[in-house]
Amino acid sequence: MDQYRNAKKQFEEKYGAGNFDCYYDVFLNLRNSENLKRLKQIYGEEDHFKSGYQRKNHSNYKDNSKKSSYQERSSSN
């Protein structure tokens, strides 16, 4: 049962809670390989999107960190 719990925990950390039992039984036998393949493709696409988004935002942060948001007041006299 420890092996089942560990596998379930790792799977659900990656693919979300409640998903493991839809794909595996308590003996860790795969129930439906096509559904699992689709799930991995979906999460692979999301990971690709997230990593690209994070890279873009990180580079924007780095570029903006060099600039100051403080604006000097110029005297109007």
C-alpha positions as CSV (number, residue, x, y, z in Angstrom):
1,M,0.0,0.0,0.0
2,D,2.9,2.4,0.6
3,Q,3.9,2.0,-3.1
4,Y,0.3,2.9,-4.1
5,R,0.2,5.9,-1.8
6,N,3.5,7.2,-3.0
7,A,2.6,6.8,-6.7
8,K,-0.8,8.5,-6.1
9,K,0.8,11.4,-4.3
10,Q,3.3,12.0,-7.0
11,F,0.7,11.7,-9.8
12,E,-1.7,14.0,-8.1
13,E,0.9,16.6,-7.4
14,K,1.5,16.8,-11.1
15,Y,-1.9,16.1,-12.6
16,G,-4.3,17.2,-9.8
17,A,-6.1,15.6,-6.9
18,G,-8.6,12.9,-7.8
19,N,-7.1,11.9,-11.1
20,F,-5.0,8.9,-10.0
21,D,-7.8,6.5,-9.4
22,C,-9.2,7.2,-12.8
23,Y,-6.0,5.9,-14.5
24,Y,-4.6,3.3,-12.1
25,D,-6.1,0.6,-9.8
26,V,-4.7,-0.2,-6.3
27,F,-2.3,-2.7,-7.8
28,L,-0.9,0.2,-10.0
29,N,-2.2,-1.4,-13.2
30,L,-3.0,1.1,-15.9
31,R,-6.7,1.2,-16.6
32,N,-6.7,3.2,-19.9
33,S,-3.5,4.1,-21.6
34,E,-5.1,6.4,-24.2
35,N,-6.7,8.6,-21.6
36,L,-3.4,8.8,-19.7
37,K,-1.6,9.7,-22.9
38,R,-4.2,12.6,-23.5
39,L,-3.8,13.8,-19.9
40,K,0.0,13.9,-20.3
41,Q,-0.3,15.8,-23.6
42,I,-2.7,18.3,-22.0
43,Y,-0.3,18.9,-19.0
44,G,2.7,19.0,-21.3
45,E,1.0,21.8,-23.3
46,E,0.2,23.7,-20.1
47,D,3.7,23.3,-18.8
48,H,5.1,24.6,-22.1
49,F,2.7,27.5,-22.0
50,K,3.5,28.3,-18.3
51,S,7.3,28.1,-18.8
52,G,7.1,30.4,-21.8
53,Y,4.9,32.8,-19.9
54,Q,7.2,32.7,-16.9
55,R,10.3,33.3,-19.0
56,K,8.7,36.3,-20.7
57,N,7.6,37.8,-17.4
58,H,10.9,37.1,-15.8
59,S,12.7,38.9,-18.6
60,N,10.3,41.8,-18.3
61,Y,11.0,42.0,-14.6
62,K,14.7,42.0,-15.2
63,D,14.4,44.8,-17.8
64,N,12.1,46.9,-15.6
65,S,14.3,46.4,-12.6
66,K,17.0,48.5,-14.2
67,K,14.6,51.5,-14.6
68,S,13.5,53.6,-11.7
69,S,9.8,54.4,-11.2
70,Y,10.9,57.5,-9.4
71,Q,10.4,60.6,-11.5
72,E,12.3,63.7,-10.6
73,R,10.3,66.9,-10.3
74,S,11.3,69.6,-12.6
75,S,10.9,73.1,-11.3
76,S,8.3,75.1,-13.3
77,N,9.8,78.5,-12.2
